[in-house]
Amino acid sequence: MALERTRILLTVAGTLWTLTQLVLILTLGVAARLRDLALRLSGNRWVQGFAFVFLLVLLLGLCDLPLAIYGHHAALGYGLSVQGWGSWFGDRAKVLGLEWLIGGLLTMLMFW
């Protein structure tokens, strides 16, 4: 029962937090600053697109990190995971790389 409550709490909190992040990124002008930074990096549209997506994915990943850490801690506590923290962070880095690659390609497809 406690594990299910934790899972539901993480799911609801994660969804609400993601929506809040996106609204804050737009209303506070963070997306515009990320765009400006990507534009300063290069004149090439591909580099700009991939730079913007990388910065956005990195920002969202860092904001989601506390909930993800808590989720992994709970999984370890209930014996659902035996993965150590080092490999867990390594897997998070791989996910970040895949999100960057796929997100960048989708962004460039939209520009095309």
Biopython code that builds the backbone (N, CA, C, O; Angstrom):
import numpy as np
from Bio.PDB.StructureBuilder import StructureBuilder

atoms = [
    (1, "MET", "N", (0.829, -1.193, 0.000)),
    (1, "MET", "CA", (0.000, 0.000, 0.000)),
    (1, "MET", "C", (0.876, 1.260, 0.000)),
    (1, "MET", "O", (0.607, 2.217, -0.726)),
    (2, "ALA", "N", (1.916, 1.241, 0.818)),
    (2, "ALA", "CA", (2.791, 2.413, 0.885)),
    (2, "ALA", "C", (3.523, 2.622, -0.440)),
    (2, "ALA", "O", (3.701, 3.754, -0.890)),
    (3, "LEU", "N", (3.935, 1.537, -1.047)),
    (3, "LEU", "CA", (4.619, 1.638, -2.340)),
    (3, "LEU", "C", (3.679, 2.208, -3.405)),
    (3, "LEU", "O", (4.092, 3.043, -4.210)),
    (4, "GLU", "N", (2.437, 1.769, -3.416)),
    (4, "GLU", "CA", (1.475, 2.270, -4.389)),
    (4, "GLU", "C", (1.195, 3.754, -4.156)),
    (4, "GLU", "O", (1.063, 4.517, -5.113)),
    (5, "ARG", "N", (1.105, 4.162, -2.906)),
    (5, "ARG", "CA", (0.918, 5.591, -2.596)),
    (5, "ARG", "C", (2.106, 6.415, -3.092)),
    (5, "ARG", "O", (1.937, 7.502, -3.643)),
    (6, "THR", "N", (3.289, 5.887, -2.890)),
    (6, "THR", "CA", (4.496, 6.577, -3.354)),
    (6, "THR", "C", (4.500, 6.682, -4.875)),
    (6, "THR", "O", (4.829, 7.733, -5.425)),
    (7, "ARG", "N", (4.137, 5.600, -5.553)),
    (7, "ARG", "CA", (4.088, 5.605, -7.013)),
    (7, "ARG", "C", (3.076, 6.617, -7.531)),
    (7, "ARG", "O", (3.363, 7.355, -8.474)),
    (8, "ILE", "N", (1.888, 6.656, -6.921)),
    (8, "ILE", "CA", (0.857, 7.607, -7.339)),
    (8, "ILE", "C", (1.317, 9.031, -7.059)),
    (8, "ILE", "O", (1.139, 9.916, -7.896)),
    (9, "LEU", "N", (1.903, 9.256, -5.896)),
    (9, "LEU", "CA", (2.403, 10.586, -5.539)),
    (9, "LEU", "C", (3.441, 11.061, -6.554)),
    (9, "LEU", "O", (3.390, 12.205, -7.005)),
    (10, "LEU", "N", (4.376, 10.192, -6.913)),
    (10, "LEU", "CA", (5.400, 10.566, -7.886)),
    (10, "LEU", "C", (4.803, 10.830, -9.267)),
    (10, "LEU", "O", (5.245, 11.742, -9.965)),
    (11, "THR", "N", (3.820, 10.056, -9.661)),
    (11, "THR", "CA", (3.188, 10.246, -10.964)),
    (11, "THR", "C", (2.451, 11.581, -11.019)),
    (11, "THR", "O", (2.613, 12.346, -11.970)),
    (12, "VAL", "N", (1.645, 11.855, -10.003)),
    (12, "VAL", "CA", (0.880, 13.111, -9.973)),
    (12, "VAL", "C", (1.815, 14.303, -9.828)),
    (12, "VAL", "O", (1.685, 15.289, -10.552)),
    (13, "ALA", "N", (2.750, 14.216, -8.902)),
    (13, "ALA", "CA", (3.681, 15.325, -8.694)),
    (13, "ALA", "C", (4.527, 15.557, -9.941)),
    (13, "ALA", "O", (4.786, 16.703, -10.307)),
    (14, "GLY", "N", (4.957, 14.488, -10.594)),
    (14, "GLY", "CA", (5.760, 14.628, -11.801)),
    (14, "GLY", "C", (4.995, 15.294, -12.929)),
    (14, "GLY", "O", (5.541, 16.134, -13.645)),
    (15, "THR", "N", (3.737, 14.925, -13.088)),
    (15, "THR", "CA", (2.911, 15.535, -14.135)),
    (15, "THR", "C", (2.679, 17.013, -13.859)),
    (15, "THR", "O", (2.843, 17.852, -14.745)),
    (16, "LEU", "N", (2.299, 17.326, -12.632)),
    (16, "LEU", "CA", (2.070, 18.732, -12.271)),
    (16, "LEU", "C", (3.350, 19.551, -12.365)),
    (16, "LEU", "O", (3.323, 20.698, -12.811)),
    (17, "TRP", "N", (4.459, 18.972, -11.952)),
    (17, "TRP", "CA", (5.734, 19.679, -11.991)),
    (17, "TRP", "C", (6.170, 19.933, -13.435)),
    (17, "TRP", "O", (6.699, 21.001, -13.740)),
    (18, "THR", "N", (5.958, 18.975, -14.310)),
    (18, "THR", "CA", (6.314, 19.154, -15.720)),
    (18, "THR", "C", (5.494, 20.283, -16.343)),
    (18, "THR", "O", (6.038, 21.132, -17.049)),
    (19, "LEU", "N", (4.200, 20.293, -16.085)),
    (19, "LEU", "CA", (3.355, 21.373, -16.606)),
    (19, "LEU", "C", (3.783, 22.723, -16.047)),
    (19, "LEU", "O", (3.827, 23.716, -16.774)),
    (20, "THR", "N", (4.096, 22.758, -14.765)),
    (20, "THR", "CA", (4.542, 24.003, -14.130)),
    (20, "THR", "C", (5.852, 24.475, -14.752)),
    (20, "THR", "O", (6.020, 25.663, -15.025)),
    (21, "GLN", "N", (6.774, 23.551, -14.973)),
    (21, "GLN", "CA", (8.058, 23.907, -15.592)),
    (21, "GLN", "C", (7.852, 24.548, -16.956)),
    (21, "GLN", "O", (8.432, 25.593, -17.255)),
    (22, "LEU", "N", (7.027, 23.919, -17.777)),
    (22, "LEU", "CA", (6.811, 24.430, -19.124)),
    (22, "LEU", "C", (6.178, 25.819, -19.108)),
    (22, "LEU", "O", (6.566, 26.691, -19.886)),
    (23, "VAL", "N", (5.206, 26.020, -18.223)),
    (23, "VAL", "CA", (4.574, 27.340, -18.107)),
    (23, "VAL", "C", (5.596, 28.373, -17.640)),
    (23, "VAL", "O", (5.643, 29.479, -18.178)),
    (24, "LEU", "N", (6.407, 28.028, -16.654)),
    (24, "LEU", "CA", (7.418, 28.960, -16.153)),
    (24, "LEU", "C", (8.477, 29.265, -17.218)),
    (24, "LEU", "O", (8.914, 30.408, -17.349)),
    (25, "ILE", "N", (8.882, 28.262, -17.962)),
    (25, "ILE", "CA", (9.885, 28.479, -19.017)),
    (25, "ILE", "C", (9.359, 29.465, -20.053)),
    (25, "ILE", "O", (10.108, 30.306, -20.551)),
    (26, "LEU", "N", (8.085, 29.365, -20.375)),
    (26, "LEU", "CA", (7.507, 30.280, -21.355)),
    (26, "LEU", "C", (7.244, 31.666, -20.769)),
    (26, "LEU", "O", (7.591, 32.670, -21.392)),
    (27, "THR", "N", (6.643, 31.738, -19.590)),
    (27, "THR", "CA", (6.258, 33.039, -19.031)),
    (27, "THR", "C", (7.446, 33.856, -18.527)),
    (27, "THR", "O", (7.412, 35.085, -18.574)),
    (28, "LEU", "N", (8.478, 33.199, -18.054)),
    (28, "LEU", "CA", (9.649, 33.924, -17.551)),
    (28, "LEU", "C", (10.648, 34.271, -18.652)),
    (28, "LEU", "O", (11.658, 34.925, -18.391)),
    (29, "GLY", "N", (10.373, 33.841, -19.865)),
    (29, "GLY", "CA", (11.245, 34.167, -20.980)),
    (29, "GLY", "C", (12.499, 33.312, -21.063)),
    (29, "GLY", "O", (13.449, 33.664, -21.762)),
    (30, "VAL", "N", (12.507, 32.202, -20.358)),
    (30, "VAL", "CA", (13.678, 31.321, -20.386)),
    (30, "VAL", "C", (13.859, 30.730, -21.783)),
    (30, "VAL", "O", (14.985, 30.599, -22.261)),
    (31, "ALA", "N", (12.760, 30.377, -22.432)),
    (31, "ALA", "CA", (12.853, 29.813, -23.786)),
    (31, "ALA", "C", (13.478, 30.821, -24.745)),
    (31, "ALA", "O", (14.279, 30.450, -25.604)),
    (32, "ALA", "N", (13.115, 32.094, -24.600)),
    (32, "ALA", "CA", (13.689, 33.127, -25.476)),
    (32, "ALA", "C", (15.188, 33.275, -25.212)),
    (32, "ALA", "O", (15.965, 33.464, -26.148)),
    (33, "ARG", "N", (15.598, 33.189, -23.947)),
    (33, "ARG", "CA", (17.030, 33.288, -23.632)),
    (33, "ARG", "C", (17.798, 32.090, -24.180)),
    (33, "ARG", "O", (18.917, 32.234, -24.672)),
    (34, "LEU", "N", (17.190, 30.908, -24.092)),
    (34, "LEU", "CA", (17.833, 29.723, -24.656)),
    (34, "LEU", "C", (17.950, 29.858, -26.167)),
    (34, "LEU", "O", (18.968, 29.484, -26.750)),
    (35, "ARG", "N", (16.910, 30.393, -26.802)),
    (35, "ARG", "CA", (16.951, 30.618, -28.253)),
    (35, "ARG", "C", (18.064, 31.589, -28.617)),
    (35, "ARG", "O", (18.832, 31.346, -29.548)),
    (36, "ASP", "N", (18.147, 32.697, -27.872)),
    (36, "ASP", "CA", (19.182, 33.690, -28.151)),
    (36, "ASP", "C", (20.581, 33.102, -27.993)),
    (36, "ASP", "O", (21.477, 33.393, -28.786)),
    (37, "LEU", "N", (20.761, 32.280, -26.975)),
    (37, "LEU", "CA", (22.053, 31.628, -26.768)),
    (37, "LEU", "C", (22.370, 30.691, -27.933)),
    (37, "LEU", "O", (23.501, 30.664, -28.418)),
    (38, "ALA", "N", (21.391, 29.935, -28.375)),
    (38, "ALA", "CA", (21.599, 29.022, -29.505)),
    (38, "ALA", "C", (21.917, 29.807, -30.779)),
    (38, "ALA", "O", (22.741, 29.372, -31.584)),
    (39, "LEU", "N", (21.273, 30.952, -30.965)),
    (39, "LEU", "CA", (21.539, 31.771, -32.148)),
    (39, "LEU", "C", (22.951, 32.338, -32.146)),
    (39, "LEU", "O", (23.567, 32.474, -33.203)),
    (40, "ARG", "N", (23.471, 32.671, -30.957)),
    (40, "ARG", "CA", (24.824, 33.217, -30.858)),
    (40, "ARG", "C", (25.893, 32.156, -31.111)),
    (40, "ARG", "O", (27.016, 32.490, -31.489)),
    (41, "LEU", "N", (25.558, 30.895, -30.909)),
    (41, "LEU", "CA", (26.548, 29.828, -31.069)),
    (41, "LEU", "C", (26.971, 29.630, -32.514)),
    (41, "LEU", "O", (28.138, 29.349, -32.788)),
    (42, "SER", "N", (26.032, 29.773, -33.440)),
    (42, "SER", "CA", (26.352, 29.480, -34.839)),
    (42, "SER", "C", (25.309, 30.108, -35.756)),
    (42, "SER", "O", (24.198, 30.427, -35.333)),
    (43, "GLY", "N", (25.683, 30.275, -37.003)),
    (43, "GLY", "CA", (24.751, 30.748, -38.005)),
    (43, "GLY", "C", (24.036, 29.597, -38.699)),
    (43, "GLY", "O", (23.091, 29.816, -39.456)),
    (44, "ASN", "N", (24.479, 28.388, -38.445)),
    (44, "ASN", "CA", (23.898, 27.199, -39.038)),
    (44, "ASN", "C", (22.609, 26.827, -38.313)),
    (44, "ASN", "O", (22.606, 26.682, -37.090)),
    (45, "ARG", "N", (21.511, 26.670, -39.060)),
    (45, "ARG", "CA", (20.209, 26.357, -38.449)),
    (45, "ARG", "C", (20.224, 25.014, -37.726)),
    (45, "ARG", "O", (19.569, 24.856, -36.696)),
    (46, "TRP", "N", (20.975, 24.038, -38.266)),
    (46, "TRP", "CA", (21.037, 22.737, -37.609)),
    (46, "TRP", "C", (21.710, 22.846, -36.245)),
    (46, "TRP", "O", (21.231, 22.281, -35.262)),
    (47, "VAL", "N", (22.801, 23.560, -36.192)),
    (47, "VAL", "CA", (23.514, 23.739, -34.916)),
    (47, "VAL", "C", (22.621, 24.500, -33.940)),
    (47, "VAL", "O", (22.545, 24.148, -32.763)),
    (48, "GLN", "N", (21.952, 25.531, -34.419)),
    (48, "GLN", "CA", (21.052, 26.310, -33.565)),
    (48, "GLN", "C", (19.927, 25.432, -33.013)),
    (48, "GLN", "O", (19.620, 25.482, -31.822)),
    (49, "GLY", "N", (19.322, 24.636, -33.879)),
    (49, "GLY", "CA", (18.225, 23.766, -33.448)),
    (49, "GLY", "C", (18.672, 22.754, -32.417)),
    (49, "GLY", "O", (18.021, 22.575, -31.388)),
    (50, "PHE", "N", (19.790, 22.088, -32.695)),
    (50, "PHE", "CA", (20.272, 21.085, -31.751)),
    (50, "PHE", "C", (20.764, 21.722, -30.449)),
    (50, "PHE", "O", (20.623, 21.126, -29.381)),
    (51, "ALA", "N", (21.337, 22.920, -30.525)),
    (51, "ALA", "CA", (21.782, 23.609, -29.308)),
    (51, "ALA", "C", (20.583, 23.992, -28.446)),
    (51, "ALA", "O", (20.609, 23.805, -27.229)),
    (52, "PHE", "N", (19.538, 24.525, -29.066)),
    (52, "PHE", "CA", (18.343, 24.895, -28.305)),
    (52, "PHE", "C", (17.712, 23.678, -27.643)),
    (52, "PHE", "O", (17.361, 23.717, -26.464)),
    (53, "VAL", "N", (17.568, 22.601, -28.403)),
    (53, "VAL", "CA", (16.974, 21.386, -27.847)),
    (53, "VAL", "C", (17.835, 20.839, -26.720)),
    (53, "VAL", "O", (17.307, 20.391, -25.703)),
    (54, "PHE", "N", (19.159, 20.870, -26.888)),
    (54, "PHE", "CA", (20.045, 20.385, -25.829)),
    (54, "PHE", "C", (19.856, 21.200, -24.550)),
    (54, "PHE", "O", (19.726, 20.634, -23.465)),
    (55, "LEU", "N", (19.843, 22.510, -24.675)),
    (55, "LEU", "CA", (19.681, 23.368, -23.499)),
    (55, "LEU", "C", (18.333, 23.144, -22.834)),
    (55, "LEU", "O", (18.248, 23.100, -21.606)),
    (56, "LEU", "N", (17.283, 23.002, -23.627)),
    (56, "LEU", "CA", (15.951, 22.783, -23.071)),
    (56, "LEU", "C", (15.850, 21.426, -22.388)),
    (56, "LEU", "O", (15.316, 21.327, -21.284)),
    (57, "VAL", "N", (16.356, 20.382, -23.032)),
    (57, "VAL", "CA", (16.312, 19.043, -22.439)),
    (57, "VAL", "C", (17.153, 18.997, -21.166)),
    (57, "VAL", "O", (16.752, 18.371, -20.184)),
    (58, "LEU", "N", (18.303, 19.645, -21.171)),
    (58, "LEU", "CA", (19.148, 19.691, -19.983)),
    (58, "LEU", "C", (18.448, 20.409, -18.836)),
    (58, "LEU", "O", (18.466, 19.932, -17.701)),
    (59, "LEU", "N", (17.835, 21.546, -19.124)),
    (59, "LEU", "CA", (17.106, 22.297, -18.091)),
    (59, "LEU", "C", (15.973, 21.472, -17.510)),
    (59, "LEU", "O", (15.829, 21.388, -16.290)),
    (60, "LEU", "N", (15.171, 20.863, -18.367)),
    (60, "LEU", "CA", (14.056, 20.047, -17.882)),
    (60, "LEU", "C", (14.563, 18.829, -17.096)),
    (60, "LEU", "O", (13.975, 18.451, -16.083)),
    (61, "GLY", "N", (15.640, 18.229, -17.564)),
    (61, "GLY", "CA", (16.204, 17.085, -16.851)),
    (61, "GLY", "C", (16.713, 17.446, -15.464)),
    (61, "GLY", "O", (16.530, 16.687, -14.512)),
    (62, "LEU", "N", (17.351, 18.604, -15.353)),
    (62, "LEU", "CA", (17.830, 19.049, -14.039)),
    (62, "LEU", "C", (16.675, 19.384, -13.104)),
    (62, "LEU", "O", (16.746, 19.128, -11.902)),
    (63, "CYS", "N", (15.619, 19.951, -13.658)),
    (63, "CYS", "CA", (14.448, 20.270, -12.823)),
    (63, "CYS", "C", (13.732, 19.002, -12.362)),
    (63, "CYS", "O", (13.169, 18.974, -11.268)),
    (64, "ASP", "N", (13.748, 17.961, -13.181)),
    (64, "ASP", "CA", (13.087, 16.699, -12.828)),
    (64, "ASP", "C", (13.943, 15.804, -11.930)),
    (64, "ASP", "O", (13.451, 14.816, -11.386)),
    (65, "LEU", "N", (15.201, 16.145, -11.779)),
    (65, "LEU", "CA", (16.137, 15.278, -11.063)),
    (65, "LEU", "C", (15.720, 14.978, -9.612)),
    (65, "LEU", "O", (15.826, 13.822, -9.202)),
    (66, "PRO", "N", (15.255, 15.949, -8.817)),
    (66, "PRO", "CA", (14.880, 15.597, -7.439)),
    (66, "PRO", "C", (13.790, 14.529, -7.349)),
    (66, "PRO", "O", (13.888, 13.619, -6.526)),
    (67, "LEU", "N", (12.758, 14.626, -8.180)),
    (67, "LEU", "CA", (11.708, 13.601, -8.157)),
    (67, "LEU", "C", (12.245, 12.252, -8.635)),
    (67, "LEU", "O", (11.876, 11.208, -8.097)),
    (68, "ALA", "N", (13.103, 12.274, -9.631)),
    (68, "ALA", "CA", (13.683, 11.025, -10.134)),
    (68, "ALA", "C", (14.563, 10.368, -9.073)),
    (68, "ALA", "O", (14.539, 9.148, -8.907)),
    (69, "ILE", "N", (15.331, 11.173, -8.362)),
    (69, "ILE", "CA", (16.177, 10.636, -7.293)),
    (69, "ILE", "C", (15.310, 10.018, -6.199)),
    (69, "ILE", "O", (15.609, 8.931, -5.704)),
    (70, "TYR", "N", (14.241, 10.710, -5.824)),
    (70, "TYR", "CA", (13.342, 10.161, -4.808)),
    (70, "TYR", "C", (12.720, 8.854, -5.281)),
    (70, "TYR", "O", (12.602, 7.905, -4.506)),
    (71, "GLY", "N", (12.320, 8.800, -6.554)),
    (71, "GLY", "CA", (11.740, 7.579, -7.093)),
    (71, "GLY", "C", (12.717, 6.412, -7.063)),
    (71, "GLY", "O", (12.343, 5.288, -6.729)),
    (72, "HIS", "N", (13.966, 6.682, -7.411)),
    (72, "HIS", "CA", (14.962, 5.606, -7.375)),
    (72, "HIS", "C", (15.252, 5.193, -5.935)),
    (72, "HIS", "O", (15.426, 4.008, -5.650)),
    (73, "HIS", "N", (15.303, 6.158, -5.038)),
    (73, "HIS", "CA", (15.513, 5.849, -3.617)),
    (73, "HIS", "C", (14.393, 4.950, -3.097)),
    (73, "HIS", "O", (14.649, 3.992, -2.368)),
    (74, "ALA", "N", (13.147, 5.262, -3.475)),
    (74, "ALA", "CA", (12.011, 4.437, -3.049)),
    (74, "ALA", "C", (12.112, 3.035, -3.649)),
    (74, "ALA", "O", (11.846, 2.047, -2.965)),
    (75, "ALA", "N", (12.494, 2.948, -4.924)),
    (75, "ALA", "CA", (12.631, 1.639, -5.566)),
    (75, "ALA", "C", (13.703, 0.800, -4.881)),
    (75, "ALA", "O", (13.545, -0.410, -4.718)),
    (76, "LEU", "N", (14.784, 1.443, -4.487)),
    (76, "LEU", "CA", (15.826, 0.727, -3.748)),
    (76, "LEU", "C", (15.309, 0.281, -2.384)),
    (76, "LEU", "O", (15.565, -0.843, -1.950)),
    (77, "GLY", "N", (14.583, 1.168, -1.717)),
    (77, "GLY", "CA", (14.070, 0.861, -0.391)),
    (77, "GLY", "C", (13.104, -0.310, -0.372)),
    (77, "GLY", "O", (13.084, -1.083, 0.586)),
    (78, "TYR", "N", (12.309, -0.449, -1.415)),
    (78, "TYR", "CA", (11.340, -1.545, -1.490)),
    (78, "TYR", "C", (11.890, -2.773, -2.211)),
    (78, "TYR", "O", (11.174, -3.753, -2.411)),
    (79, "GLY", "N", (13.148, -2.718, -2.594)),
    (79, "GLY", "CA", (13.769, -3.866, -3.240)),
    (79, "GLY", "C", (13.360, -4.059, -4.691)),
    (79, "GLY", "O", (13.571, -5.134, -5.252)),
    (80, "LEU", "N", (12.787, -3.049, -5.300)),
    (80, "LEU", "CA", (12.386, -3.151, -6.704)),
    (80, "LEU", "C", (13.548, -2.897, -7.645)),
    (80, "LEU", "O", (13.479, -3.239, -8.826)),
    (81, "SER", "N", (14.615, -2.300, -7.133)),
    (81, "SER", "CA", (15.787, -2.016, -7.939)),
    (81, "SER", "C", (17.035, -2.387, -7.150)),
    (81, "SER", "O", (17.096, -2.220, -5.932)),
    (82, "VAL", "N", (18.018, -2.890, -7.867)),
    (82, "VAL", "CA", (19.314, -3.173, -7.251)),
    (82, "VAL", "C", (20.397, -2.353, -7.933)),
    (82, "VAL", "O", (21.586, -2.533, -7.670)),
    (83, "GLN", "N", (19.973, -1.447, -8.817)),
    (83, "GLN", "CA", (20.915, -0.631, -9.578)),
    (83, "GLN", "C", (21.558, 0.410, -8.670)),
    (83, "GLN", "O", (20.867, 1.107, -7.928)),
    (84, "GLY", "N", (22.876, 0.511, -8.732)),
    (84, "GLY", "CA", (23.594, 1.498, -7.936)),
    (84, "GLY", "C", (23.401, 2.899, -8.486)),
    (84, "GLY", "O", (22.927, 3.092, -9.606)),
    (85, "TRP", "N", (23.783, 3.873, -7.668)),
    (85, "TRP", "CA", (23.575, 5.263, -8.060)),
    (85, "TRP", "C", (24.418, 5.669, -9.263)),
    (85, "TRP", "O", (23.968, 6.451, -10.101)),
    (86, "GLY", "N", (25.631, 5.147, -9.353)),
    (86, "GLY", "CA", (26.497, 5.501, -10.483)),
    (86, "GLY", "C", (25.907, 5.079, -11.817)),
    (86, "GLY", "O", (25.851, 5.870, -12.758)),
    (87, "SER", "N", (25.468, 3.834, -11.894)),
    (87, "SER", "CA", (24.880, 3.376, -13.146)),
    (87, "SER", "C", (23.519, 4.022, -13.388)),
    (87, "SER", "O", (23.116, 4.208, -14.536)),
    (88, "TRP", "N", (22.812, 4.363, -12.314)),
    (88, "TRP", "CA", (21.527, 5.059, -12.466)),
    (88, "TRP", "C", (21.745, 6.429, -13.104)),
    (88, "TRP", "O", (21.022, 6.815, -14.023)),
    (89, "PHE", "N", (22.750, 7.165, -12.611)),
    (89, "PHE", "CA", (23.061, 8.463, -13.226)),
    (89, "PHE", "C", (23.560, 8.285, -14.661)),
    (89, "PHE", "O", (23.280, 9.115, -15.526)),
    (90, "GLY", "N", (24.292, 7.214, -14.909)),
    (90, "GLY", "CA", (24.727, 6.919, -16.273)),
    (90, "GLY", "C", (23.541, 6.688, -17.204)),
    (90, "GLY", "O", (23.528, 7.163, -18.340)),
    (91, "ASP", "N", (22.546, 5.953, -16.712)),
    (91, "ASP", "CA", (21.339, 5.736, -17.512)),
    (91, "ASP", "C", (20.592, 7.039, -17.753)),
    (91, "ASP", "O", (20.047, 7.253, -18.836)),
    (92, "ARG", "N", (20.562, 7.910, -16.752)),
    (92, "ARG", "CA", (19.910, 9.222, -16.930)),
    (92, "ARG", "C", (20.626, 10.030, -18.009)),
    (92, "ARG", "O", (19.986, 10.719, -18.803)),
    (93, "ALA", "N", (21.959, 9.942, -18.033)),
    (93, "ALA", "CA", (22.731, 10.652, -19.056)),
    (93, "ALA", "C", (22.436, 10.086, -20.447)),
    (93, "ALA", "O", (22.348, 10.840, -21.415)),
    (94, "LYS", "N", (22.281, 8.765, -20.550)),
    (94, "LYS", "CA", (21.939, 8.153, -21.834)),
    (94, "LYS", "C", (20.562, 8.613, -22.304)),
    (94, "LYS", "O", (20.367, 8.891, -23.488)),
    (95, "VAL", "N", (19.613, 8.691, -21.383)),
    (95, "VAL", "CA", (18.274, 9.173, -21.721)),
    (95, "VAL", "C", (18.351, 10.613, -22.204)),
    (95, "VAL", "O", (17.695, 10.976, -23.181)),
    (96, "LEU", "N", (19.145, 11.436, -21.529)),
    (96, "LEU", "CA", (19.321, 12.829, -21.945)),
    (96, "LEU", "C", (19.870, 12.893, -23.370)),
    (96, "LEU", "O", (19.404, 13.693, -24.182)),
    (97, "GLY", "N", (20.848, 12.059, -23.670)),
    (97, "GLY", "CA", (21.423, 12.029, -25.012)),
    (97, "GLY", "C", (20.411, 11.605, -26.067)),
    (97, "GLY", "O", (20.355, 12.193, -27.147)),
    (98, "LEU", "N", (19.613, 10.589, -25.761)),
    (98, "LEU", "CA", (18.591, 10.147, -26.711)),
    (98, "LEU", "C", (17.510, 11.202, -26.906)),
    (98, "LEU", "O", (17.058, 11.435, -28.027)),
    (99, "GLU", "N", (17.094, 11.846, -25.805)),
    (99, "GLU", "CA", (16.098, 12.911, -25.927)),
    (99, "GLU", "C", (16.646, 14.058, -26.771)),
    (99, "GLU", "O", (15.916, 14.654, -27.563)),
    (100, "TRP", "N", (17.926, 14.365, -26.603)),
    (100, "TRP", "CA", (18.549, 15.437, -27.382)),
    (100, "TRP", "C", (18.582, 15.072, -28.865)),
    (100, "TRP", "O", (18.221, 15.883, -29.718)),
    (101, "LEU", "N", (19.015, 13.856, -29.164)),
    (101, "LEU", "CA", (19.104, 13.423, -30.547)),
    (101, "LEU", "C", (17.731, 13.397, -31.216)),
    (101, "LEU", "O", (17.549, 13.978, -32.285)),
    (102, "ILE", "N", (16.779, 12.732, -30.594)),
    (102, "ILE", "CA", (15.446, 12.616, -31.191)),
    (102, "ILE", "C", (14.743, 13.965, -31.217)),
    (102, "ILE", "O", (14.113, 14.320, -32.213)),
    (103, "GLY", "N", (14.849, 14.724, -30.115)),
    (103, "GLY", "CA", (14.238, 16.053, -30.080)),
    (103, "GLY", "C", (14.833, 16.989, -31.107)),
    (103, "GLY", "O", (14.109, 17.761, -31.735)),
    (104, "GLY", "N", (16.148, 16.933, -31.289)),
    (104, "GLY", "CA", (16.807, 17.768, -32.285)),
    (104, "GLY", "C", (16.368, 17.415, -33.695)),
    (104, "GLY", "O", (16.108, 18.298, -34.512)),
    (105, "LEU", "N", (16.285, 16.119, -33.978)),
    (105, "LEU", "CA", (15.843, 15.693, -35.298)),
    (105, "LEU", "C", (14.397, 16.098, -35.559)),
    (105, "LEU", "O", (14.063, 16.542, -36.658)),
    (106, "LEU", "N", (13.547, 15.949, -34.564)),
    (106, "LEU", "CA", (12.134, 16.348, -34.723)),
    (106, "LEU", "C", (12.015, 17.863, -34.897)),
    (106, "LEU", "O", (11.189, 18.341, -35.674)),
    (107, "THR", "N", (12.834, 18.602, -34.177)),
    (107, "THR", "CA", (12.826, 20.067, -34.324)),
    (107, "THR", "C", (13.235, 20.456, -35.725)),
    (107, "THR", "O", (12.604, 21.316, -36.338)),
    (108, "MET", "N", (14.283, 19.836, -36.242)),
    (108, "MET", "CA", (14.734, 20.172, -37.583)),
    (108, "MET", "C", (13.725, 19.729, -38.637)),
    (108, "MET", "O", (13.581, 20.379, -39.672)),
    (109, "LEU", "N", (13.025, 18.624, -38.376)),
    (109, "LEU", "CA", (11.974, 18.201, -39.286)),
    (109, "LEU", "C", (10.853, 19.229, -39.325)),
    (109, "LEU", "O", (10.300, 19.503, -40.390)),
    (110, "MET", "N", (10.513, 19.798, -38.178)),
    (110, "MET", "CA", (9.478, 20.842, -38.138)),
    (110, "MET", "C", (9.932, 22.104, -38.881)),
    (110, "MET", "O", (9.128, 22.751, -39.550)),
    (111, "PHE", "N", (11.207, 22.450, -38.765)),
    (111, "PHE", "CA", (11.716, 23.619, -39.486)),
    (111, "PHE", "C", (11.716, 23.390, -40.991)),
    (111, "PHE", "O", (11.510, 24.327, -41.763)),
    (112, "TRP", "N", (11.946, 22.155, -41.408)),
    (112, "TRP", "CA", (12.005, 21.819, -42.808)),
    (112, "TRP", "C", (10.634, 21.964, -43.403)),
    (112, "TRP", "O", (10.451, 21.726, -44.597)),
]
sb = StructureBuilder()
sb.init_structure("model")
sb.init_model(0)
sb.init_chain("A")
sb.init_seg("    ")
for serial, (resi, resn, name, xyz) in enumerate(atoms, 1):
    if name == "N":
        sb.init_residue(resn, " ", resi, " ")
    sb.init_atom(name, np.array(xyz, "f"), 0.0, 1.0, " ", f" {name:<3s}", serial, name[0])
structure = sb.get_structure()
